[in-house]
Amino acid sequence: MGRSLEPVDITRIKEAADRLVANINKVIVGKSEVIKLVLVALFCEGHVFIEDVPGIGKTMLAKATAKSLDCSFKRVQFTPDLLPSDVTGIYYFNQKNSEFEFRPGPIFANIVLADEINRATPRTQSCLLEGMQERQVTVDVETKLLPRPFMVIATQNPVELEGTFPLPEAQLDRFLLRVRLGYPDSGEENAILTRFQEENPLDSLEPVIEAAELIEFQKLCRRIYVEESVRHYIIAITQGTREHKGIKLGASPRASLSLYLASQALAAINGRNYVIPDDVKRLAVPVLAHRTIVKVETGIRGHSAETIIKEMLDKIPVPVEETT
């Protein structure tokens, strides 16, 4: 398990997370909890899948996160005619030196925005699989490492399905969590109109975290203490998705590990050097729902993966601290 973090380490992580939330909040109004989920993925080397209707701020959130980090950023607009080489890069013949040279694609960046990922063909979508899981890409049988830190933020519009290609389970399983922004309330929408009246605050956003510091925090989050009963609580939840009668495909062991690592990151962001059951409960739906497939008859009855997991959380015993 390794030793847990000293208070000074936790303080640094929490202060960095607070700076990031405050900085992104200059652009994204009233979505601190969603921003914190993105930071969870960032601090445990995961990837984020943002699914919501147009105009909510999906791309804006991705850009604001990237600009808050002193890291390289590339955006790829996924379209049906996009080729894998447009993402990974190609070898071309340089006539000046009569040699083949590699021209890296946009995937060779610290933060990669895959905008409207479901508009690309499955062949192009699959070019992200190796990079997201192994932090490397293979081009013409040659493997090239991606820069660290590395994070893919993908967006998708779930309403307009014409001309789209649904992401396969193998692709969805690579995303640590799926988040939704949702519509703002009247007060938040008024703040948006006021804030964007004269200029886009994204244009003046400055980085508040350096790449080397982020990599250090990612390593530190792996040392957050997880008590044995909490670890078994995570296992009970993921195994519950495999045994539920209304679920066709349950969460994989990768999902268990994702929930484990995400809980460590959330604890650190909240200023604790140990995970509590509430961390696991908060992350269960964002981490597991997109990794499960409900049966057709279950969906017809109005039950989704999200509702089933929430019902499971109400039934699975929560570990409590023993008192002497």
N, C-alpha and C positions, 0 to 999 in steps of 0.2 A: 504494500500500500504506500510505503514511503512516509516520511514525516510531514506533518501538516505545516502550513505557512505560518511564519511569525507575523505578529500584528502589524509590523512596519510594511511587510509585503502586501498584506491585505489592504492597508491604507492607501498604498500607491495604486493598486488596481482599482479600488473604489473611486479614488480621486480622478483617475484617468477616464473611467466610465462616466462619471458625472460631467466631466468636461465635454466628452463626446455627445452625451445626451443634450446638454445645454447648447452646444454648437449646432447640432442637427435641428433642434427645436427652433432655431432662428429661421428655418425654412419650412419645416413640417410642423403644423399647428395642432396641438392637442393629442399627439400620438406617442407620448413618452413610453407607454408600455410596449408598443410595437417597436419603437426604436431600441428599447432595451433587449427585445428578442433578437433583433439584428446584431446587437453587440454580443449577445450570447454566442451566436454563430461565429462572429469575428474572433472572439477570445478563445474559442476551442477549435479553430481551423476548419469550420464548417461552411456550408454554402446555403444560401437563402432563396426560397421560391416565393415570390410575391404574387398572389393571385387576387385580382379584384377588377371591378368594372373600370372603364376608361375615365380619366379625369380626376381620379382619387388622389394621385400623387405617387404612383408606384415608381416611375422613372426618377422623379424628383427626390424620393427617399434614397434611391441607389446613388444618385449623383452627390447628394449631400453627405452621405456616408463616405464616399470616395474622397471628396474634397476635404473632409475633416481629418483625413489621414495623409501624412506626407509620403504617399505611395503613388506609383504609376497607375493610370486608369485608362481603360479602353472600353468603348461601347460598340457592340455589334447589333445591327438591326436585322433580326432574323426574317428572311423572306423565302418563298418557295424556290427561288433560283439561287439561293446562297449555297456554295459548295464547301465541303470540308476544308479544302485548301485555303478558302477565304478566311477561315478561322485559325487554322494551325500554322499556315505559311507554306511556302514552296521553295524548291530549288530552281534557280534560273541560271542560264549560261551568261556569264559576264564576258563580253567580247573584248574588253580592255585587257584583261589578264588571261583570257582563254581558259577560265575555270568555272566550275559550277559553284554558286554561292547560295547560302540559305537566306531567304528573306522571311523573318518571323512574322507570324500573323498576330492579330490582336489578343490571342490567348496568352501571349507572353507579356503579361502585365500583372501587377499585384491585385487589382480589383478589376474584374471583367463583368460588364453589364450585358447580359444576353436578353435584349429587349424583344418581347413577344416571341418567346422561344418556340411556341407551338406553331408558328407560321412556317418554320423550316421543315424540310423533309426528314424522315427518320434517319436517313444516311448522314445528314448534316448534324442532327441532334446528337447522334452517337459519337461524333468526334470529340465531344466534351467528356465522355465517360472516363477515359484514361486519365485526363488531366485532373478531373475532379476527385478521383479516388487515389491516384498514385503521384499526383503533382509532376507529371511528365507527359510528353506527347511523342508519338512515333511518326516520323515523316520519311517516306522512302527507306524503310527498314532501319533508320537511324533514330535512336531515342535521345530526346533533349529534355533536360530538366527545366521546369518552370520556376520563375522567381518566387522567393518567399518574403513576406507572407503571400498567400494566393487564395482568392475568394471569388466565387462566381455568384452573382446576384441575377436571377432570372425573373422576368415578369411575364404574366399571362392574363389575357382577358377571358374570363370563363363564359361570357355571354355570347359573343360573336364567334360562332364555330365554323362558318363557311370559309373554306380555303385553309383550314388548319389541320394539324396532325397531332392527335393526342399523345402526350408523353408516355412511353412505356414504363412499366414498373421498375425496370432496371435503371432508368433515368431518374425517376422520382426518388428512388431509394438513395441516390447520391446526395440529395439535398438534406441537410441536417434538419431543417424545419420549414414549414410553410406558414406564411403570415398573411393576414388580410387587414387592410387599413380601415375600411368602412367609411360611411359618410360622416362628415362633421356635423355637430349640432349647430344651432343658430348662432351661438356665441363664437364658436370656433370659425364658422364660415365668415362672420363679420370681421374677425381678426385676420383671416386670409385676405379679404378684400382690402383692408387697411394696409396690411404689410406689403402687399404687392402693387399698391396704387402707383407709386412713383418708379420703383425699380425692383428687379428680381433679387432678393437677398442671397440667392445662390451665387450670384456673380462676385460678391464681396466676401464669401465664406473663406476662412483661413484654416489651415491644418492645425490641429491641437495635439496630435500624437505622431511620433516618428515611427518609421518601419521597424527599426531595431528595438524600440521600446515595446511595440506590439508583439514582436516575436518573443521577447522576454516574458511578457504577460501570458502569452499562450502556453509557455512552458510551466509557468507558475501555477496556472489554473489546473494543470494535471496533478498537482500535489494537494489539492483540496481534499480534506478527509471525508470519506464516505463510510459510515458505520455499517456493520454487517447486516443489520436488520433493514436499513434503508436500501442496501444493495439487493436484498431479497425482495423488497417491495417493488423495485424496478423490474425484477425478473417476473414477479407475479403479474404485473400489469401487461408486459409484453406477451407472456404466455397466455394470458386471458384473451388476447385478441386472436390467438390461434385456436382456442377451444370454444369461442363463442359461436352459438348456432347460427347467428345472423351474418357471420363474416365468412366470406369465401377464401380470402387469403389474408393471413395474419402477419404481424410484424416480424421481421427477420432478426437474427442475432446482431446484425449491423444496427438495427433500430434500438436494441437494448444498449449497445455501446454508445450510440448517439444520445440516448436519454441520460445515460450515466455521465458522459462528458459535458453535456449541456447543463445538467444539474450542478456540476462542479463550477462551471463558468458563471451561472446565475448566482450561486452562493458567493463567489468572489466579488461579483459586481455589487451585490448587496452588502458587502463588507464583512462576510463571515468566512472563516477558514474551515468550515464543515458544512455538509449538505443536510438539510432537514426535509422531511416528507413533503412539506408545502412547495419546495423547489421542484420536486418530481411531479406533483399534481399540476403545478402551473405550466409545466412543459409537456405533459403527456399528450395533449391534443395537437399542439404545433409540431411535435416530433413524430408522432405515430399515425395520425389520421390519414396523411397522404400516402402512407405505406401500407394501408389496409384496403381491401376490396370487399364491399358488402355484397351479399347475394342479391339477385334481381328481386326476389320476392320481398326481401328486407327493405330495399329501396322503394318499392311500390307502397309499402306500409308507411312510408315517410321517415324511416330511420336511416340516418347517415353514419359514416364512420365516427364523426365528431360526437353525435349523440350517444352512440354505443359506448365509446370510450368514457364519456362523462358518467354514464350509468355504471360502468365498471368501477370507476373511481369511488362512487358512492357505496359500493358493495365490498370492495377489497379492504380488509382490515389495515388500518394505518399503524405503523410501528410507533410506539410511545416509549418515552424514557422511563426506565425502571427506577423506582425510588426505594431506598432502603430505610 
